[in-house]
């Protein structure tokens, strides 16, 4: 009887120790792994089933939760962000989120699908971190990707991605500035909405 009780106690101690503590903050590398694992399982194409589309949506939701999309939106609009009303800011966040889901995630999924990922040691500084990931691409060779992150209440969220030193956020901001500068903010929103409509019609 004592042996059985002892075995039962060891089982529960092992189980409890294997569970994350409620106050334990996740590691930045873990957040990046979850982001990339979700994106890599997204299937794209005109012939995917209705079931796969539902799976894609769940995976996209998981990936989107690993992005600080509000911070990305604020940074990509730069000084134009402060000129927008709260309603306009929310509209922009929603548009950018949907474009990530319909275009950025599927394209990234194709890129990462068959590649081996080598995670480097994260660089930490207060509430920010950078997680380096090296991939070997058949055509591009070695590609270095850095995921820049911020910590909010113990949860790490991606705010920028550098591909061989080129910032995704800065690249988007440059494109947005060019459209706004040549036209206006309404034209940027119109183009984003039109792009999204085209993507949804082909999905």
Residue frames as a rotation matrix with the C-alpha (Angstrom) as fourth column:
UNK 1
0.574 0.819 0.000 0.00
0.819 -0.574 0.000 0.00
0.000 0.000 -1.000 0.00
UNK 2
0.467 -0.491 -0.736 2.83
0.154 -0.774 0.614 2.34
-0.871 -0.400 -0.285 0.93
UNK 3
-0.596 -0.727 0.341 4.61
0.424 0.076 0.903 1.58
-0.682 0.683 0.263 -2.34
UNK 4
-0.132 0.644 0.754 1.46
0.977 -0.045 0.209 2.41
0.169 0.764 -0.623 -4.33
UNK 5
0.808 0.441 -0.391 0.93
0.535 -0.827 0.174 5.66
-0.246 -0.349 -0.904 -2.44
UNK 6
0.057 -0.885 -0.462 4.58
0.149 -0.450 0.881 6.58
-0.987 -0.119 0.106 -2.95
UNK 7
-0.645 -0.265 0.717 4.31
0.699 0.176 0.693 5.90
-0.310 0.948 0.072 -6.68
UNK 8
0.325 0.867 0.378 1.13
0.924 -0.376 0.067 7.99
0.200 0.328 -0.923 -6.87
UNK 9
0.705 -0.118 -0.700 2.84
0.310 -0.835 0.454 10.87
-0.638 -0.537 -0.552 -5.03
UNK 10
-0.400 -0.916 -0.015 5.85
0.288 -0.141 0.947 10.78
-0.870 0.375 0.320 -7.36
UNK 11
-0.338 0.368 0.866 3.48
0.941 0.104 0.322 10.85
0.028 0.924 -0.382 -10.35
UNK 12
0.702 0.711 0.039 1.73
0.707 -0.702 0.083 14.00
0.086 -0.030 -0.996 -9.13
UNK 13
0.400 -0.655 -0.642 4.99
0.165 -0.637 0.753 15.74
-0.902 -0.407 -0.147 -8.18
UNK 14
-0.603 -0.637 0.481 6.34
0.541 0.116 0.833 15.03
-0.586 0.762 0.274 -11.67
UNK 15
-0.007 0.711 0.703 3.14
0.975 -0.152 0.164 16.30
0.223 0.686 -0.692 -13.26
UNK 16
0.821 0.348 -0.452 3.09
0.495 -0.830 0.259 19.49
-0.284 -0.436 -0.854 -11.19
UNK 17
0.054 -0.901 -0.431 6.76
0.151 -0.419 0.895 20.24
-0.987 -0.113 0.113 -11.89
UNK 18
-0.611 -0.283 0.739 6.17
0.720 0.190 0.668 19.81
-0.330 0.940 0.088 -15.62
UNK 19
0.396 0.836 0.380 3.40
0.906 -0.423 -0.013 22.40
0.150 0.350 -0.925 -15.67
UNK 20
-0.434 -0.542 0.719 4.23
0.437 -0.825 -0.358 26.11
0.788 0.159 0.595 -16.15
UNK 21
-0.527 0.200 -0.826 3.83
0.790 -0.244 -0.563 28.17
-0.314 -0.949 -0.029 -13.03
UNK 22
0.506 0.833 0.226 1.09
0.861 -0.472 -0.187 30.83
-0.049 0.289 -0.956 -13.25
UNK 23
0.834 -0.205 -0.512 3.64
-0.040 -0.948 0.315 33.52
-0.550 -0.242 -0.799 -12.49
UNK 24
-0.086 -0.931 0.354 6.33
0.411 0.290 0.864 32.17
-0.908 0.219 0.358 -14.80
UNK 25
0.401 0.175 -0.899 7.04
-0.590 -0.701 -0.400 34.40
-0.701 0.691 -0.178 -17.80
UNK 26
0.849 -0.053 0.526 7.52
0.385 0.744 -0.546 32.60
-0.363 0.666 0.652 -21.10
UNK 27
-0.197 -0.973 -0.120 10.80
0.361 -0.186 0.914 32.79
-0.912 0.137 0.388 -22.94
UNK 28
0.104 0.220 -0.970 11.02
-0.673 -0.703 -0.232 34.90
-0.733 0.677 0.075 -26.14
UNK 29
-0.814 -0.448 -0.371 12.33
-0.575 0.523 0.629 31.93
-0.087 0.725 -0.683 -28.15
UNK 30
-0.725 0.610 0.319 9.23
0.451 0.771 -0.450 29.94
-0.521 -0.183 -0.834 -27.19
UNK 31
0.179 0.813 -0.554 6.98
-0.015 -0.561 -0.828 32.70
-0.984 0.157 -0.088 -28.55
UNK 32
-0.167 -0.324 -0.931 8.88
-0.911 -0.312 0.271 32.77
-0.378 0.893 -0.243 -31.86
UNK 33
-0.975 -0.192 0.112 8.72
-0.151 0.942 0.299 28.98
-0.162 0.275 -0.948 -32.13
UNK 34
-0.332 0.930 0.156 4.94
0.502 0.315 -0.805 29.07
-0.798 -0.189 -0.572 -31.63
UNK 35
0.229 0.356 -0.906 4.61
-0.492 -0.761 -0.423 31.81
-0.840 0.543 0.001 -34.25
UNK 36
-0.427 -0.514 -0.744 6.66
-0.895 0.124 0.428 29.93
-0.128 0.849 -0.513 -36.85
UNK 37
-0.924 0.139 0.357 5.11
0.107 0.988 -0.108 26.54
-0.368 -0.062 -0.928 -36.05
UNK 38
0.016 0.995 -0.096 1.66
0.235 -0.097 -0.967 28.00
-0.972 -0.007 -0.235 -36.67
UNK 39
0.249 0.036 -0.968 2.68
-0.747 -0.629 -0.216 29.72
-0.617 0.776 -0.129 -39.92
UNK 40
-0.712 -0.655 -0.255 4.44
-0.668 0.519 0.533 26.63
-0.216 0.549 -0.807 -41.28
UNK 41
-0.750 0.479 0.457 1.25
0.366 0.875 -0.316 24.54
-0.551 -0.070 -0.832 -41.00
UNK 42
0.106 0.791 -0.602 -0.86
-0.319 -0.547 -0.774 26.99
-0.942 0.274 0.194 -43.02
UNK 43
-0.428 -0.162 0.889 -1.76
0.678 0.593 0.435 25.50
-0.597 0.789 -0.144 -46.41
UNK 44
-0.219 0.286 -0.933 -2.32
-0.423 -0.889 -0.173 27.75
-0.879 0.357 0.316 -49.43
UNK 45
-0.988 -0.129 0.089 -3.87
0.032 0.389 0.921 27.24
-0.153 0.912 -0.380 -52.84
UNK 46
-0.509 0.836 -0.206 -7.18
-0.840 -0.429 0.332 27.35
0.189 0.342 0.920 -54.69
UNK 47
-0.035 0.498 -0.867 -7.93
-0.339 0.810 0.479 23.65
0.940 0.310 0.140 -54.17
UNK 48
-0.952 -0.307 0.013 -7.71
-0.111 0.304 -0.946 23.49
0.286 -0.902 -0.324 -50.36
UNK 49
-0.365 0.850 -0.380 -10.73
0.666 0.524 0.531 22.04
0.650 -0.060 -0.757 -48.61
UNK 50
0.361 0.601 0.713 -13.24
-0.186 -0.703 0.687 23.85
0.914 -0.380 -0.142 -46.40
UNK 51
0.895 -0.080 -0.439 -11.82
0.427 0.438 0.791 21.90
0.129 -0.895 0.427 -43.45
UNK 52
-0.063 -0.998 -0.014 -8.30
0.991 -0.061 -0.121 23.12
0.120 -0.021 0.993 -44.22
UNK 53
-0.189 0.067 0.980 -9.57
0.227 -0.968 0.110 26.69
0.955 0.243 0.168 -44.48
UNK 54
0.826 0.523 0.212 -10.95
-0.117 -0.209 0.971 26.41
0.552 -0.826 -0.111 -40.95
UNK 55
0.609 -0.700 -0.373 -7.62
0.781 0.447 0.436 24.99
-0.138 -0.557 0.819 -39.78
UNK 56
-0.260 -0.705 0.660 -5.82
0.786 -0.551 -0.280 27.85
0.561 0.446 0.697 -41.55
UNK 57
0.296 0.462 0.836 -8.00
-0.075 -0.861 0.503 30.37
0.952 -0.212 -0.220 -39.72
UNK 58
0.984 0.055 -0.170 -7.19
0.155 0.207 0.966 28.85
0.088 -0.977 0.196 -36.33
UNK 59
0.230 -0.973 -0.027 -3.47
0.968 0.226 0.106 28.77
-0.097 -0.050 0.994 -37.16
UNK 60
-0.199 -0.247 0.949 -3.63
0.513 -0.851 -0.114 32.39
0.835 0.464 0.296 -38.36
UNK 61
0.729 0.525 0.440 -5.34
-0.124 -0.530 0.839 33.43
0.673 -0.666 -0.321 -35.13
UNK 62
0.804 -0.499 -0.323 -2.56
0.547 0.411 0.729 31.75
-0.231 -0.763 0.604 -33.15
UNK 63
-0.138 -0.895 0.425 0.12
0.973 -0.203 -0.111 33.44
0.186 0.398 0.898 -35.25
UNK 64
0.074 0.252 0.965 -1.60
0.245 -0.943 0.227 36.83
0.967 0.219 -0.132 -35.03
UNK 65
0.950 0.309 -0.055 -1.73
0.104 -0.144 0.984 36.51
0.296 -0.940 -0.169 -31.24
UNK 66
0.393 -0.886 -0.244 2.07
0.850 0.249 0.463 36.33
-0.350 -0.390 0.852 -31.28
UNK 67
-0.410 -0.466 0.784 2.31
0.715 -0.698 -0.041 39.73
0.567 0.544 0.619 -32.99
UNK 68
-0.299 0.322 -0.898 1.86
0.580 -0.686 -0.439 43.06
-0.757 -0.653 0.018 -31.25
UNK 69
-0.186 0.249 0.950 -0.20
0.975 -0.069 0.209 44.23
0.118 0.966 -0.230 -34.19
UNK 70
0.861 0.495 -0.119 -1.12
0.508 -0.848 0.151 47.55
-0.026 -0.190 -0.981 -32.58
UNK 71
0.369 -0.820 -0.437 2.55
0.020 -0.464 0.886 48.39
-0.929 -0.336 -0.155 -32.04
UNK 72
-0.471 -0.492 0.732 3.38
0.707 0.286 0.647 47.29
-0.528 0.822 0.213 -35.60
UNK 73
0.322 0.698 0.640 0.57
0.921 -0.388 -0.039 49.51
0.221 0.602 -0.768 -36.90
UNK 74
0.884 0.010 -0.467 1.73
0.231 -0.878 0.419 52.48
-0.407 -0.478 -0.779 -34.85
UNK 75
0.009 -0.987 -0.162 5.32
0.088 -0.160 0.983 52.14
-0.996 -0.023 0.085 -36.02
UNK 76
-0.416 -0.169 0.893 4.50
0.850 0.278 0.448 51.58
-0.324 0.946 0.027 -39.69
UNK 77
0.558 0.650 0.516 2.36
0.764 -0.645 -0.013 54.72
0.325 0.402 -0.856 -39.78
UNK 78
-0.480 -0.876 -0.046 4.98
0.817 -0.427 -0.388 56.65
0.320 -0.224 0.921 -37.82
UNK 79
-0.932 0.046 -0.360 4.10
0.145 -0.862 -0.486 60.32
-0.332 -0.505 0.797 -37.31
UNK 80
-0.637 0.765 -0.099 0.85
-0.423 -0.240 0.874 59.83
0.645 0.598 0.476 -39.25
UNK 81
-0.459 0.441 -0.772 -0.48
0.632 0.772 0.065 57.60
0.624 -0.458 -0.633 -36.46
UNK 82
-0.698 0.111 -0.707 -0.99
0.606 -0.433 -0.667 60.45
-0.380 -0.894 0.235 -34.02
UNK 83
-0.868 0.373 -0.328 -3.08
-0.470 -0.830 0.300 62.37
-0.161 0.415 0.896 -36.56
UNK 84
-0.571 0.666 -0.480 -5.64
-0.040 0.562 0.826 59.58
0.820 0.491 -0.294 -36.78
UNK 85
0.046 0.686 0.726 -8.74
-0.941 -0.215 0.263 59.32
0.337 -0.695 0.635 -34.61
UNK 86
-0.474 -0.189 0.860 -9.14
-0.630 0.755 -0.182 56.23
-0.614 -0.628 -0.477 -32.36
UNK 87
0.557 0.750 0.357 -11.69
-0.208 0.542 -0.814 54.88
-0.804 0.379 0.458 -34.86
UNK 88
0.763 -0.345 -0.548 -9.26
-0.604 -0.074 -0.794 55.36
0.233 0.936 -0.265 -37.75
UNK 89
-0.297 -0.912 0.281 -6.46
-0.954 0.269 -0.135 53.74
0.048 -0.308 -0.950 -35.76
UNK 90
-0.174 0.323 0.930 -8.63
-0.378 0.850 -0.366 50.70
-0.909 -0.416 -0.026 -35.03
UNK 91
0.860 0.490 -0.146 -9.63
-0.286 0.226 -0.931 50.50
-0.423 0.842 0.334 -38.70
UNK 92
0.348 -0.820 -0.455 -5.97
-0.857 -0.082 -0.508 50.52
0.379 0.567 -0.731 -39.72
UNK 93
-0.474 -0.512 0.716 -5.09
-0.797 0.596 -0.100 47.81
-0.375 -0.618 -0.691 -37.17
UNK 94
0.251 0.678 0.691 -7.90
-0.215 0.735 -0.643 45.60
-0.944 0.013 0.331 -38.46
UNK 95
0.891 0.048 -0.452 -6.90
-0.451 -0.014 -0.892 46.08
-0.049 0.999 0.009 -42.10
UNK 96
-0.018 -0.989 -0.147 -3.25
-0.941 0.066 -0.331 45.33
0.337 0.132 -0.932 -41.40
UNK 97
-0.325 -0.025 0.945 -4.21
-0.630 0.751 -0.197 42.27
-0.705 -0.660 -0.260 -39.33
UNK 98
0.633 0.678 0.373 -6.31
-0.144 0.576 -0.805 40.86
-0.760 0.456 0.462 -42.18
UNK 99
0.722 -0.451 -0.524 -3.53
-0.634 -0.129 -0.762 41.50
0.276 0.883 -0.379 -44.70
UNK 100
-0.374 -0.825 0.424 -1.13
-0.921 0.386 -0.062 39.56
-0.112 -0.413 -0.904 -42.48
UNK 101
-0.097 0.435 0.895 -3.60
-0.328 0.835 -0.441 36.68
-0.940 -0.336 0.062 -42.34
UNK 102
0.797 0.584 0.156 -4.47
-0.031 0.296 -0.955 36.64
-0.603 0.756 0.254 -46.06
UNK 103
0.865 -0.482 -0.142 -1.06
-0.234 -0.137 -0.962 37.40
0.445 0.865 -0.232 -47.56
UNK 104
0.118 -0.922 0.368 1.92
-0.917 -0.244 -0.317 37.58
0.382 -0.300 -0.874 -45.19
UNK 105
0.060 -0.074 0.995 1.24
-0.736 0.671 0.095 34.36
-0.675 -0.738 -0.014 -43.26
UNK 106
0.870 0.275 0.408 0.56
0.027 0.800 -0.599 32.11
-0.491 0.532 0.689 -46.31
UNK 107
0.762 -0.640 -0.093 3.63
-0.278 -0.195 -0.941 33.47
0.584 0.743 -0.327 -48.14
UNK 108
-0.025 -0.774 0.633 5.78
-0.988 -0.077 -0.133 33.04
0.152 -0.629 -0.762 -45.03
UNK 109
0.450 0.281 0.848 4.39
-0.513 0.858 -0.011 29.54
-0.731 -0.430 0.530 -44.61
UNK 110
0.993 -0.115 -0.012 5.60
0.046 0.482 -0.875 28.60
0.107 0.869 0.484 -48.09
UNK 111
0.386 -0.906 0.173 9.04
-0.599 -0.389 -0.699 30.03
0.701 0.166 -0.693 -47.33
UNK 112
-0.219 -0.504 0.836 9.48
-0.976 0.127 -0.178 28.26
-0.016 -0.854 -0.520 -43.98
UNK 113
0.678 0.735 -0.010 7.64
-0.733 0.678 0.057 25.01
0.049 -0.031 0.998 -44.78
UNK 114
0.912 -0.312 -0.265 10.57
0.231 0.927 -0.295 22.77
0.338 0.208 0.918 -45.71
UNK 115
0.194 -0.896 0.400 13.40
-0.269 -0.440 -0.856 24.69
0.943 0.059 -0.327 -44.06
UNK 116
0.203 -0.251 -0.946 15.39
0.876 0.477 0.061 23.64
0.436 -0.842 0.317 -41.02
UNK 117
0.641 0.091 0.762 15.43
-0.137 -0.963 0.230 26.40
0.755 -0.252 -0.605 -38.42
UNK 118
-0.096 -0.738 -0.668 18.38
0.824 0.317 -0.470 26.98
0.558 -0.595 0.578 -36.11
UNK 119
0.835 0.489 0.250 17.58
0.243 -0.738 0.630 29.19
0.493 -0.465 -0.735 -33.13
UNK 120
-0.258 -0.953 0.159 20.33
0.312 -0.238 -0.920 31.32
0.914 -0.188 0.358 -31.69
UNK 121
-0.438 0.021 -0.899 20.65
0.899 -0.017 -0.438 32.74
-0.025 -1.000 -0.012 -28.19
UNK 122
0.551 0.727 0.410 18.16
0.707 -0.667 0.232 35.56
0.442 0.162 -0.882 -27.55
UNK 123
-0.695 -0.694 0.186 19.53
0.514 -0.661 -0.547 39.00
0.502 -0.285 0.816 -26.76
UNK 124
0.287 0.848 -0.445 17.66
0.908 -0.094 0.408 40.49
0.304 -0.521 -0.797 -23.82
UNK 125
-0.858 -0.465 0.220 17.37
0.350 -0.841 -0.412 44.11
0.377 -0.277 0.884 -22.73
UNK 126
-0.797 0.588 0.138 14.76
-0.486 -0.489 -0.725 45.00
-0.359 -0.644 0.675 -20.11
UNK 127
0.037 0.921 0.388 11.33
-0.178 0.388 -0.904 44.36
-0.983 -0.036 0.178 -21.71
UNK 128
0.645 0.128 -0.753 12.72
-0.753 -0.062 -0.655 43.84
-0.131 0.990 0.057 -25.22
UNK 129
0.070 -0.616 0.784 14.45
-0.103 0.778 0.620 40.92
-0.992 -0.124 -0.009 -26.86
UNK 130
0.241 -0.074 -0.968 15.84
-0.969 -0.079 -0.235 39.81
-0.059 0.994 -0.091 -30.20
UNK 131
0.342 -0.054 0.938 15.68
-0.178 0.977 0.121 36.15
-0.923 -0.208 0.325 -31.25
UNK 132
-0.229 -0.495 -0.838 18.02
-0.928 -0.150 0.342 35.18
-0.294 0.856 -0.425 -34.11
UNK 133
0.479 0.381 0.791 16.97
-0.067 0.914 -0.400 32.33
-0.875 0.138 0.464 -36.41
UNK 134
-0.465 -0.681 -0.566 19.17
-0.718 -0.084 0.691 30.93
-0.519 0.727 -0.450 -39.17
UNK 135
0.590 0.639 0.492 17.58
-0.143 0.683 -0.716 29.09
-0.794 0.352 0.495 -42.10
UNK 136
-0.651 -0.753 0.099 19.19
-0.095 0.210 0.973 27.33
-0.753 0.624 -0.208 -45.04
UNK 137
0.466 0.841 -0.276 17.34
-0.335 -0.121 -0.934 28.10
-0.819 0.528 0.225 -48.26
UNK 138
0.340 -0.310 0.888 17.95
0.680 0.733 -0.005 26.14
-0.649 0.606 0.460 -51.47
UNK 139
0.500 -0.091 0.861 18.13
0.753 -0.445 -0.485 29.28
0.428 0.891 -0.154 -53.62
UNK 140
0.795 -0.086 0.600 19.07
-0.213 -0.966 0.145 31.97
0.567 -0.243 -0.787 -51.09
UNK 141
-0.249 -0.889 -0.384 21.60
0.171 0.350 -0.921 29.96
0.953 -0.295 0.065 -49.10
UNK 142
-0.464 0.037 -0.885 21.91
0.883 0.103 -0.458 30.93
0.075 -0.994 -0.080 -45.43
UNK 143
-0.089 0.526 0.846 19.34
0.152 -0.832 0.534 33.50
0.984 0.176 -0.006 -44.41
UNK 144
-0.812 -0.222 -0.540 19.55
0.562 -0.046 -0.826 35.23
0.159 -0.974 0.162 -41.05
UNK 145
0.009 0.893 0.451 16.27
0.223 -0.441 0.869 36.37
0.975 0.093 -0.203 -39.53
UNK 146
-0.935 -0.284 -0.213 15.97
0.280 -0.218 -0.935 38.39
0.219 -0.934 0.283 -36.32
UNK 147
0.084 0.996 -0.007 12.67
0.612 -0.046 0.789 38.58
0.786 -0.070 -0.614 -34.47
UNK 148
-0.862 -0.349 0.369 12.40
-0.009 -0.715 -0.699 41.72
0.507 -0.605 0.613 -32.35
UNK 149
-0.059 0.847 -0.528 10.03
0.632 0.441 0.637 41.43
0.773 -0.296 -0.562 -29.43
UNK 150
-0.521 0.017 0.853 8.45
-0.582 -0.739 -0.341 43.32
0.624 -0.674 0.395 -26.54
UNK 151
-0.738 0.230 -0.635 7.20
0.536 0.771 -0.344 41.86
0.410 -0.594 -0.692 -23.28
UNK 152
-0.389 0.704 0.595 3.72
-0.637 -0.672 0.378 42.74
0.666 -0.232 0.709 -22.06
UNK 153
0.299 0.536 0.790 2.69
-0.952 0.218 0.213 41.29
-0.058 -0.816 0.576 -18.70
UNK 154
-0.104 -0.470 0.877 4.98
-0.477 0.797 0.370 38.29
-0.873 -0.380 -0.307 -19.11
UNK 155
0.514 0.330 0.792 4.00
0.493 0.642 -0.587 37.57
-0.702 0.692 0.168 -22.73
UNK 156
-0.513 -0.790 -0.336 6.38
0.051 -0.419 0.907 38.18
-0.857 0.448 0.255 -25.61
UNK 157
0.650 0.721 0.239 5.05
0.377 -0.032 -0.926 39.64
-0.660 0.692 -0.292 -28.84
UNK 158
-0.300 -0.755 0.583 6.87
0.899 -0.020 0.437 40.22
-0.318 0.656 0.685 -32.16
UNK 159
0.484 0.426 -0.764 7.05
0.218 -0.905 -0.366 43.87
-0.847 0.011 -0.531 -33.23
UNK 160
0.520 -0.337 -0.785 9.50
-0.824 -0.441 -0.356 43.60
-0.226 0.832 -0.507 -36.14
UNK 161
0.680 -0.349 0.644 11.35
0.351 0.927 0.133 41.06
-0.644 0.136 0.753 -38.26
UNK 162
0.258 -0.693 -0.674 14.74
-0.794 -0.549 0.261 41.66
-0.551 0.468 -0.692 -39.89
UNK 163
0.864 -0.025 0.502 15.49
0.283 0.849 -0.446 39.54
-0.415 0.528 0.741 -42.96
UNK 164
0.139 -0.928 0.347 19.24
0.983 0.085 -0.166 39.73
0.124 0.364 0.923 -43.59
UNK 165
-0.688 -0.495 -0.530 19.24
0.642 -0.756 -0.128 43.14
-0.338 -0.428 0.838 -41.91
UNK 166
-0.816 0.467 0.340 16.18
-0.067 -0.662 0.747 44.52
0.574 0.587 0.571 -43.73
UNK 167
-0.876 0.482 0.014 13.38
-0.041 -0.045 -0.998 45.56
-0.480 -0.875 0.059 -41.39
UNK 168
-0.519 0.793 0.319 9.85
0.829 0.375 0.415 44.43
0.210 0.480 -0.852 -42.29
UNK 169
0.265 0.664 -0.699 8.43
0.826 -0.530 -0.191 47.32
-0.497 -0.527 -0.689 -40.30
UNK 170
-0.240 -0.447 -0.862 10.62
-0.040 -0.882 0.469 49.96
-0.970 0.147 0.194 -41.94
UNK 171
-0.959 -0.089 0.268 9.88
0.244 0.219 0.945 48.52
-0.143 0.972 -0.189 -45.37
UNK 172
-0.129 0.988 0.086 6.14
0.985 0.118 0.123 48.81
0.111 0.101 -0.989 -44.76
UNK 173
0.269 0.207 -0.941 6.52
0.539 -0.842 -0.031 52.31
-0.798 -0.499 -0.338 -43.36
UNK 174
-0.704 -0.605 -0.372 8.45
-0.006 -0.519 0.855 53.42
-0.710 0.604 0.362 -46.45
UNK 175
-0.792 0.470 0.390 5.66
0.559 0.300 0.773 52.15
0.246 0.830 -0.500 -48.71
UNK 176
0.171 0.910 -0.378 2.93
0.981 -0.192 -0.018 53.74
-0.089 -0.368 -0.926 -46.58
UNK 177
-0.044 -0.278 -0.960 4.76
0.309 -0.917 0.251 57.09
-0.950 -0.286 0.126 -46.45
UNK 178
-0.927 -0.368 0.069 5.17
0.156 -0.212 0.965 57.07
-0.340 0.905 0.254 -50.22
UNK 179
-0.427 0.849 0.310 1.44
0.806 0.202 0.556 56.58
0.409 0.488 -0.771 -50.82
UNK 180
0.384 0.586 -0.714 0.38
0.859 -0.510 0.043 59.12
-0.339 -0.629 -0.699 -48.19
UNK 181
-0.288 -0.606 -0.742 2.93
0.266 -0.795 0.546 61.65
-0.920 -0.040 0.390 -49.40
UNK 182
-0.983 -0.095 0.156 1.91
0.169 -0.140 0.976 61.35
-0.071 0.986 0.154 -53.03
UNK 183
-0.317 0.944 0.096 -1.82
0.329 0.014 0.944 61.10
0.890 0.331 -0.315 -52.34
UNK 184
-0.193 0.218 0.957 -3.28
-0.846 -0.530 -0.050 61.05
0.496 -0.819 0.287 -48.81
UNK 185
-0.769 -0.118 0.628 -4.18
-0.538 0.650 -0.537 58.72
-0.345 -0.751 -0.563 -45.93
UNK 186
0.237 0.956 0.176 -7.56
-0.600 0.286 -0.747 57.87
-0.764 0.072 0.641 -47.46
UNK 187
0.471 -0.136 -0.871 -5.81
-0.819 0.298 -0.490 56.55
0.326 0.945 0.029 -50.57
UNK 188
-0.680 -0.733 0.021 -3.65
-0.665 0.606 -0.436 54.27
0.307 -0.311 -0.900 -48.41
UNK 189
-0.495 0.582 0.645 -6.76
-0.417 0.493 -0.764 52.84
-0.762 -0.647 -0.001 -46.75
UNK 190
0.527 0.708 -0.471 -8.46
-0.741 0.110 -0.663 52.46
-0.417 0.698 0.583 -50.12
UNK 191
0.067 -0.594 -0.801 -5.50
-0.821 0.424 -0.383 50.50
0.567 0.683 -0.459 -51.52
UNK 192
-0.853 -0.356 0.382 -5.24
-0.520 0.646 -0.559 48.29
-0.048 -0.675 -0.736 -48.45
UNK 193
-0.119 0.912 0.393 -8.97
-0.474 0.296 -0.829 47.55
-0.872 -0.285 0.397 -48.64
UNK 194
0.564 0.284 -0.775 -8.76
-0.824 0.130 -0.552 46.83
-0.056 0.950 0.307 -52.37
UNK 195
-0.415 -0.806 -0.422 -5.81
-0.750 0.566 -0.342 44.49
0.515 0.174 -0.840 -51.86
UNK 196
-0.769 0.166 0.617 -7.67
-0.428 0.583 -0.691 42.66
-0.475 -0.795 -0.378 -49.12
UNK 197
0.293 0.952 -0.082 -10.76
-0.639 0.131 -0.758 42.31
-0.711 0.275 0.647 -51.29
UNK 198
0.307 -0.273 -0.912 -8.69
-0.868 0.313 -0.386 40.78
0.391 0.910 -0.141 -54.10
UNK 199
-0.753 -0.658 0.014 -7.06
-0.585 0.660 -0.471 38.32
0.301 -0.363 -0.882 -51.71
UNK 200
-0.507 0.640 0.577 -10.39
-0.417 0.403 -0.814 37.28
-0.754 -0.654 0.062 -50.22
UNK 201
0.475 0.725 -0.499 -11.93
-0.786 0.095 -0.611 36.74
-0.395 0.682 0.615 -53.66
UNK 202
0.126 -0.530 -0.839 -9.11
-0.732 0.521 -0.439 34.35
0.669 0.669 -0.323 -54.56
UNK 203
-0.765 -0.458 0.452 -9.26
-0.640 0.465 -0.612 32.42
0.071 -0.757 -0.649 -51.28
